[in-house]
């Protein structure tokens, strides 16, 4: 990665504090900025867009090539220009991540759990690792022995995942609920066994430390030019996404008291509200698809957090 182009005293320190990897940062930008605008982009314009984030042409081309090998992106050549779009599998992954990152509020729970049972002995090692990784992204806790659990995960998301991984017939699902009889109905036992919440608490605390100063900046918002809005929005989403996509998104009943994931979510939304419009203006002047400038953002984009606020 190159030295970032930002020279703002509030922004520049973030580049040394955050764990920035080229491919991961590009995934963040694609999901936050490209996907809502039709999902297809000319590679040259994408390279121009992410240059202020310290990503040069070589690292962008390498990252895109790797995402294509992972079957998340597909390409189309028109003349000397290469255009990239999400594959079906990539679309599923990005849609699920988007749903979680920009969710609007608390998670309701009916007391039921979704359990998955995998035939681990019949799976190749690479398939076992892939299954564990992808279920982790969906928030499932690993209870050991090929058993995974989550209190609110959707069956549709699991079905899409298993179909994408070609694991039909290798994994089965079961809905279950507690007995309701104290002291044996203790869901906190499943939580302790399936998830390392203390590690997430520490990561959320770091996110709050990195971006807390921007929450006091509502008066600064008009002074941020559009490029800086794009930089802040991209780094904000990237750092939050890094933690959030490891968060099982448990309902409040199953979380420890004072869970600072709630403070992190509030901070994330506050800052996003400050910079999203300026960032949109900036990226719309740079990104191109096969027909020229990208189309306006989708209606789904404006439903983020239950409805984006225009300033």
NUKEVEX-911855 format. One record per atom (N, C-alpha, C): residue in one letter; x, y, z negated. Coordinates in steps of 0.1 Angstrom, whole numbers, plus 5000, padded with zeros to 4 digits. Layout:
BEGIN
aXYZ
...
END
This chain:
BEGIN
x500849885000
x500050005000
x500950125000
x500450235007
x501150355008
x500850444995
x501550554994
x501150644984
x499850714987
x498850714978
x497550774982
x497650924985
x496750974993
x496751104997
x496151204987
x495451154977
x494851244967
x495851314958
x495651444956
x496651514947
x495851584936
x494751534933
x493951594922
x494451544908
x494651624898
x495251574886
x494351474878
x493051474882
x492151384875
x492051244883
x492351254896
x492251144905
x493551064906
x494651134908
x495951074911
x496350964901
x496150994888
x496650894878
x495850754879
x494650764885
x493950634886
x494650534895
x495450574905
x496050484914
x497150404907
x497750454896
x498650374889
x498050294877
x496850334873
x496250264862
x495350144866
x494750154878
x493850054883
x494649944890
x494049824889
x494649704895
x494149704910
x494849774919
x494449784933
x495249694942
x494449604948
x494949514958
x494249544971
x495049544982
x494549594995
x493249514999
x493249384999
x492049315004
x490849334995
x491049334982
x489949354973
x489349494974
x490249594975
x489849734977
x489049754990
x489449685000
x488749695013
x487349625012
x487249515005
x485949455002
x485049554995
x485649624985
x484849724978
x484249834988
x485149884996
x484749985006
x483649935015
x483949815020
x482949755030
x481549735023
x481549685011
x480249665005
x479549795001
x480349894996
x479750014992
x479450115003
x480250115013
x480150225023
x479750175037
x480250055041
x480050015055
x478749935057
x478549835048
x477349755049
x476049825049
x475849935042
x474550005042
x474350085056
x475350095064
x475250165076
x475350065088
x474649955087
x474549865099
x475549755098
x476649765090
x477549665088
x478549635099
x478549705110
x479549685120
x480449815122
x481749795123
x482549915123
x483749895132
x484249995139
x485449995147
x486649995137
x487549895139
x488649885130
x489450015129
x489650085140
x490450205140
x489850305131
x488550325131
x487850415122
x487950375107
x487950245105
x488050195091
x489450225086
x490450205094
x491750245090
x491850385086
x491250475094
x491250615091
x490550645078
x489450575076
x488650605064
x489450575051
x490150465051
x490750415038
x492150465036
x492650545046
x494050605044
x494150685032
x493150765027
x493350835015
x493450755002
x493050625004
x493150524993
x494550454992
x495450495001
x496750445001
x496850315010
x495850285018
x495850165026
x496350205040
x497550155045
x497950185058
x497450085068
x497750115081
x497250035092
x497649885090
x498849865087
x499349725086
x498549645075
x498349705063
x497749625053
x496249615055
x495649705062
x494249695066
x494049585076
x494849575086
x494749475096
x495049335090
x495949325081
x496249195074
x495049155065
x494449255058
x493249225049
x492049175058
x491849245069
x490749215077
x490949075083
x492149045087
x492448915093
x492148805082
x492548825070
x492248725059
x490848715057
x490048825057
x488648815055
x487948735066
x488448755078
x487948675089
x488248525088
x489448495083
x489748355081
x488948295070
x488448375060
x487648325050
x486148325054
x485848355067
x484548345073
x483548455067
x484148565062
x483348665057
x483048775068
x484048785077
x483948885088
x484048815101
x483448865111
x483548825125
x483948945134
x484548915145
x485049025153
x484449025167
x484449135174
x483949155187
x484849255194
x485449215206
x486349305213
x485549375224
x485649505225
x485149585236
x486249675241
x486749635253
x487949705258
x489149685249
x489749785245
x490949775236
x490549795221
x489249805218
x488749825205
x488249695199
x488549675186
x488049565178
x486949605169
x485849545169
x484749575160
x484449455150
x484249485138
x484049385128
x482649395121
x482149275118
x480849275111
x480849165101
x479849165092
x479749055083
x479148925089
x479648815086
x479048685090
x477848655081
x477148555084
x475948515076
x476448485062
x477548415060
x478048385047
x478448515040
x479148605048
x479548725042
x478348815038
x477348815046
x476148885043
x475548835030
x475448705028
x474948655015
x475748695003
x477148695004
x477948734993
x477848874990
x477848965000
x477749104998
x476349144993
x475349084997
x473949114992
x473849074978
x474448964974
x474348924959
x475149024951
x476349054956
x477149154948
x476449284947
x475949334958
x475249464958
x474049464948
x473249354948
x472149344939
x472649354924
x473749294921
x474249304907
x474849434904
x475649494913
x476449614910
x475449734908
x474449744916
x473549864916
x472249834910
x472149734901
x470849694895
x470349814887
x469049824885
x468449944880
x468249944864
x468249824858
x467949834844
x468249694837
x467549684825
x467749564817
x467149444824
x467649324819
x467249204825
x466249134816
x465149094821
x464149024813
x464448874813
x463948814803
x464248674801
x463048604795
x462748484801
x461548404797
x461948294788
x463148284784
x463648174775
x464148054782
x463948044795
x464347934803
x465847944807
x466447834810
x467747824815
x467747744828
x468647784837
x468847704850
x470247624848
x470147494848
x471347414847
x471647354861
x472947344865
x473347284877
x474247164873
x474147054880
x474946934877
x475546894890
x476946894891
x477646864903
x478346724902
x478346654913
x479046524914
x480446554916
x481146594906
x482546634907
x483446534913
x483246404909
x484146294914
x483946274929
x482846314935
x482646304949
x483046424957
x483546524950
x483946654957
x485446654959
x485846704970
x487346724972
x487746834963
x489046834959
x489546934950
x489247074955
x489447104967
x489147244972
x487747284971
x486847184973
x485347204972
x485047234957
x485647164948
x485347184934
x485847324929
x486947364934
x487447494930
x486547604936
x486247584949
x485347684955
x484047694948
x483447574945
x482147574938
x482247654924
x483247624917
x483447684904
x483647844905
x484447874915
x484648024918
x483348094922
x482648034931
x481448104936
x480348104926
x480147994918
x479147994907
x479548104896
x480848124894
x481348224885
x480848364890
x480948384903
x480548514909
x479048534906
x478248424906
x476848434904
x476548444889
x477548434881
x477348454866
x477148324858
x477348214865
x477148084858
x478248054848
x477848004836
x478847964827
x479247814830
x480547784828
x481047644830
x481047574817
x480147474816
x480047404803
x480947274803
x481647254814
x482547134815
x481747014821
x482546924826
x482046804832
x481146824844
x481346934851
x480446954863
x479147014860
x478947074847
x477647124843
x477847274842
x476847354848
x476947494848
x475547544843
x475447664837
x474247714832
x474147864833
x472847914835
x472648054835
x471148084831
x470848184823
x469548204818
x468548274828
x469148354838
x468248434847
x468648424861
x469548334865
x469948324879
x468848284888
x468748334900
x467648294909
x468048164917
x467048084918
x467247954925
x467547984940
x467048104945
x467248134959
x468748164961
x469448234952
x470848264953
x471648134953
x471248044944
x471947914943
x471747834956
x470547834961
x470347754974
x471147814985
x471247944986
x472048004997
x473547974995
x473947974983
x475347944980
x475647794984
x474847704979
x475147564982
x475047534997
x474147605004
x474047585018
x475347635025
x475747755021
x477047815027
x478247725025
x478247655013
x479347575009
x479247425015
x478047405021
x477747265027
x477847165016
x477147185004
x477247094993
x475847044990
x474947045000
x473646984998
x473746834994
x473046794984
x473146654979
x474246624969
x475046724967
x476146714957
x475946784944
x474946874944
x474546944932
x473046944930
x472646924918
x471146924915
x470947034904
x469647074904
x469347184894
x468147134885
x468147194873
x467147164863
x466847284855
x465547314854
x465047424845
x464747364831
x465247434821
x465047384807
x464847504798
x464247474786
x464047574776
x464347514762
x464647604752
x464947554739
x463647494732
x463947424721
x462847364714
x461947464707
x462547574704
x461747684696
x461847654682
x462447544677
x462447514663
x463847544657
x463747644648
x465047674640
x465347564631
x466647534628
x467847614633
x468447554646
x467747464652
x468347394664
x468147464677
x467247554678
x467147634690
x468147754689
x469347734693
x470447834692
x471147864705
x470547944713
x471147964726
x472548034726
x472848094714
x474248154713
x475348044714
x474947914712
x475947814713
x476347794728
x475347804737
x475547794751
x476447914756
x476048034750
x476848154754
x478248144750
x478548094738
x479948084733
x480647984741
x480047874746
x480647774753
x480947804768
x480047884773
x480047914788
x480748034792
x480948134783
x481448264787
x482448324777
x483448394782
x484448464774
x484048614773
x483048644765
x482548784764
x483448884758
x484348834749
x485348934744
x486248984754
x486648904764
x487548954775
x486849054783
x485549034786
x484749124793
x484649264786
x484349254772
x484249374764
x485549454766
x486749394765
x487949464766
x488049524780
x487649454791
x487749514804
x486749634806
x485549624800
x484649734801
x485249854793
x485849824782
x486449934775
x487550014783
x488349934791
x489349994800
x488650074811
x487550024816
x486850104826
x486350234821
x485750234809
x485250354802
x486450454800
x487550394796
x488750484794
x489250544807
x489250474818
x489650524831
x488750634836
x487450624835
x486550714842
x485750804832
x485850784819
x485050864810
x485251014812
x486451064816
x486651204818
x485751264829
x485351174839
x484551224850
x483151254846
x482651184835
x481351204830
x481051344825
x482151414821
x481951554817
x482051654828
x482151604840
x482451684851
x481251734860
x480051734854
x478951774863
x479151914868
x479852004860
x480152134865
x481152134876
x481952024876
x483052014886
x482551964899
x481351904899
x480951834911
x480951924924
x480452044923
x480452124935
x481852154940
x482852154932
x484252184936
x484952064942
x484351944941
x484951824947
x484651824962
x485751824971
x485451824985
x484951674988
x484551665001
x483851535005
x484851425004
x486151445008
x487151345008
x487351294993
x487451384984
x487651344970
x486451274965
x485251314969
x484051234965
x484151094970
x484651074982
x484850934987
x485850854979
x486950924976
x488050854968
x487550814955
x486850904948
x486350874934
x485350764935
x484350774944
x483350674946
x483950534948
x484950534957
x485550404960
x486250344948
x487050424941
x487850374930
x486850334918
x485850414917
x484850394906
x484150254909
x483650234921
x483050104924
x483949994923
x485250014927
x486249904927
x486549864913
x486749954904
x487049914890
x485849854883
x484649914885
x483449854879
x483149714885
x483249704898
x482949574904
x483949464899
x485149504896
x486149404892
x485749344879
x485049414870
x484549364857
x483149304859
x482249384866
x480849344867
x480649214873
x481449174884
x481249054890
x481748934883
x482448954871
x482748844862
x481748844850
x480848944850
x479848954839
x478748864842
x478348774833
x477248684837
x475848754837
x475848884834
x474548954834
x473548884825
x473848864813
x472948794803
x471948894798
x470748844795
x469748934789
x470148984776
x469549094771
x469949154759
x469949064747
x468948974747
x468748874736
x470048794733
x470848774744
x471948684743
x473348754742
x473248884741
x474548964741
x474849004726
x476149024723
x476449074710
x476049214708
x475849254695
x475449384692
x476449484696
x476049604701
x476949704706
x477649664718
x477149584727
x477749544739
x478049664748
x479349684750
x479749804757
x479649804772
x479149684777
x478749684791
x477649774794
x476749804784
x475749904786
x476250044788
x477250074780
x477850214781
x478550224795
x479250114799
x479950114812
x478950134823
x477850064823
x476850084833
x476250224834
x476050284822
x475550414822
x476550514828
x477750494824
x478850584829
x479050564844
x478950444849
x479050414863
x477950484871
x476750474866
x475650544874
x475850694873
x476150754862
x476350894861
x477350954871
x478450884872
x479550934881
x479150904895
x478550794898
x478050764912
x477150874916
x476250914908
x475251024911
x475951154915
x477151174909
x477851304912
x478551304925
x478951184930
x479851184942
x479251114954
x478151044953
x477750964964
x477351044977
x476751164975
x476351234987
x477551294994
x478551344987
x479751394993
x480451285001
x480551164994
x481251055000
x480551015013
x479151015013
x478450975025
x478751075037
x478751205034
x479051295044
x480451275050
x481451245041
x482751215046
x482851095055
x482350985050
x482450855058
x481650865071
x480550935071
x479850945083
x480551025094
x481451105090
x482251185101
x483451105106
x483750985100
x484850915104
x484550775110
x483650705104
x483350565108
x482650565121
x482950465130
x482250445143
x481950295145
x480850275152
x480550135157
x480550135172
x479950035179
x480050025193
x479450135201
x478450205194
x477750315201
x478150455197
x479150455188
x479550585183
x479450595168
x478950705163
x478850725148
x477850625143
x478050585130
x477150485124
x475750545122
x474750455121
x473450495118
x473350545103
x472250615100
x472150655086
x472050535076
x472250565064
x472250455054
x470850395053
x470750265050
x469450195050
x468650235038
x467350205038
x466450235027
x466950165014
x467550045016
x468049975004
x469150054997
x469950125005
x471050204999
x470450304989
x469350374993
x468750474985
x467950424973
x467750284973
x467150224961
x468150184951
x469350204953
x470350174943
x470050234929
x470250164919
x469950214905
x468450244903
x467550194912
x466150234911
x465850364918
x466850414926
x466550544933
x467750644931
x468550664941
x469550764940
x469050904939
x469750984931
x469351124929
x470051214938
x469351294947
x470051394955
x470251524947
x471451584948
x471751704941
x471251824948
END
